[in-house]
Amino acid sequence: MKKTATLIALSLAFVLAGCNTVKGVGQDIERAGNAIERAAK
């Protein structure tokens, strides 16, 4: 039981870390797109 709880906790931590990483990449791409748009004007 203890091993299962530990495994679930670690899995949850990796999933949450992955979500934050994907969100950060999305924000970086959005900023790059805005910079390109401003340069085109």
Backbone as ProteinMPNN parsed JSONL, in Angstrom:
{"seq_chain_A": "MKKTATLIALSLAFVLAGCNTVKGVGQDIERAGNAIERAAK", "coords_chain_A": {"N_chain_A": [[0.82, -1.2, 0.0], [1.931, 1.216, 0.795], [3.919, 1.552, -1.123], [2.397, 1.884, -3.409], [1.064, 4.304, -2.879], [3.259, 6.024, -2.8], [4.178, 5.786, -5.432], [1.986, 6.856, -6.824], [2.041, 9.498, -5.856], [4.537, 10.391, -6.821], [4.087, 10.153, -9.579], [2.039, 12.033, -9.921], [3.451, 14.358, -9.28], [5.282, 14.48, -11.426], [3.511, 14.802, -13.573], [2.325, 17.282, -12.991], [4.593, 18.924, -13.11], [5.223, 18.626, -15.783], [3.013, 19.862, -16.992], [3.398, 22.54, -16.254], [5.744, 23.035, -17.646], [4.961, 22.757, -20.337], [3.118, 24.823, -20.456], [4.825, 27.01, -20.085], [6.398, 26.842, -22.407], [4.458, 27.372, -24.314], [3.865, 30.031, -23.699], [6.327, 31.235, -24.328], [6.413, 30.801, -27.097], [4.229, 32.316, -27.857], [5.114, 34.899, -27.184], [7.266, 35.138, -28.952], [5.878, 35.091, -31.359], [4.432, 37.474, -31.127], [6.532, 39.317, -31.192], [7.484, 38.936, -33.788], [5.263, 39.765, -35.2], [5.15, 42.481, -34.477], [7.534, 43.332, -35.641], [6.936, 42.994, -38.312], [5.133, 45.005, -38.769]], "CA_chain_A": [[0.0, 0.0, 0.0], [2.805, 2.379, 0.885], [4.595, 1.696, -2.411], [1.412, 2.407, -4.35], [0.858, 5.717, -2.563], [4.471, 6.726, -3.225], [4.172, 5.806, -6.887], [0.962, 7.818, -7.248], [2.526, 10.84, -5.53], [5.595, 10.732, -7.775], [3.464, 10.332, -10.884], [1.342, 13.31, -9.887], [4.463, 15.417, -9.32], [5.796, 14.57, -12.792], [2.455, 15.344, -14.432], [2.206, 18.718, -12.718], [5.794, 19.581, -13.628], [5.086, 18.631, -17.241], [2.027, 20.88, -17.364], [4.04, 23.839, -16.131], [6.72, 23.164, -18.721], [4.223, 22.986, -21.577], [2.554, 26.174, -20.364], [5.935, 27.943, -20.295], [6.766, 26.808, -23.82], [3.386, 28.078, -25.017], [4.043, 31.47, -23.47], [7.498, 31.648, -25.092], [6.036, 30.835, -28.512], [3.339, 33.466, -28.026], [5.945, 36.107, -27.161], [8.018, 35.188, -30.207], [4.913, 35.472, -32.394], [4.151, 38.913, -30.966], [7.71, 40.046, -31.642], [7.501, 38.864, -35.254], [4.161, 40.607, -35.665], [5.566, 43.881, -34.326], [8.592, 43.602, -36.627], [6.314, 43.049, -39.631], [4.427, 46.289, -38.89]], "C_chain_A": [[0.859, 1.258, 0.0], [3.522, 2.633, -0.441], [3.651, 2.301, -3.449], [1.184, 3.903, -4.124], [2.062, 6.545, -3.006], [4.513, 6.853, -4.736], [3.154, 6.819, -7.417], [1.429, 9.249, -6.997], [3.616, 11.276, -6.5], [5.03, 10.978, -9.174], [2.757, 11.679, -10.969], [2.328, 14.472, -9.972], [5.021, 15.582, -10.731], [4.765, 15.163, -13.745], [2.323, 16.843, -14.233], [3.413, 19.485, -13.246], [5.727, 19.666, -15.146], [4.107, 19.687, -17.708], [2.636, 22.267, -17.288], [5.036, 24.064, -17.254], [6.02, 23.474, -20.039], [3.628, 24.386, -21.587], [3.641, 27.213, -20.631], [6.365, 27.999, -21.747], [5.721, 27.556, -24.639], [3.516, 29.584, -24.875], [5.238, 31.994, -24.264], [7.166, 31.763, -26.571], [5.13, 32.027, -28.783], [4.136, 34.766, -28.057], [6.746, 36.245, -28.455], [7.093, 35.603, -31.357], [4.582, 36.954, -32.325], [5.317, 39.742, -31.453], [7.783, 40.058, -33.159], [6.41, 39.764, -35.833], [4.523, 42.082, -35.583], [6.617, 44.244, -35.36], [7.992, 43.733, -38.026], [5.588, 44.375, -39.854], [5.441, 47.348, -39.13]], "O_chain_A": [[0.565, 2.232, -0.693], [3.714, 3.782, -0.84], [4.059, 3.127, -4.265], [1.12, 4.674, -5.081], [1.899, 7.648, -3.529], [4.847, 7.914, -5.263], [3.445, 7.555, -8.359], [1.229, 10.12, -7.843], [3.614, 12.42, -6.955], [5.451, 11.905, -9.866], [2.865, 12.382, -11.974], [2.068, 15.459, -10.661], [5.213, 16.709, -11.187], [5.115, 15.943, -14.631], [2.219, 17.593, -15.204], [3.262, 20.586, -13.775], [6.131, 20.671, -15.73], [4.346, 20.344, -18.721], [2.409, 23.089, -18.176], [5.155, 25.179, -17.76], [6.449, 24.362, -20.776], [3.637, 25.059, -22.618], [3.397, 28.195, -21.332], [6.665, 29.073, -22.269], [6.069, 28.294, -25.561], [3.298, 30.324, -25.834], [5.17, 33.091, -24.818], [7.586, 32.713, -27.231], [5.249, 32.676, -29.822], [3.857, 35.642, -28.876], [6.885, 37.346, -28.988], [7.489, 36.381, -32.225], [4.466, 37.614, -33.357], [5.107, 40.784, -32.075], [8.111, 41.085, -33.754], [6.621, 40.441, -36.839], [4.241, 42.847, -36.505], [6.594, 45.349, -35.902], [8.494, 44.507, -38.84], [5.443, 44.821, -40.992], [5.09, 48.519, -39.267]]}, "name": "protein", "num_of_chains": 1, "seq": "MKKTATLIALSLAFVLAGCNTVKGVGQDIERAGNAIERAAK"}
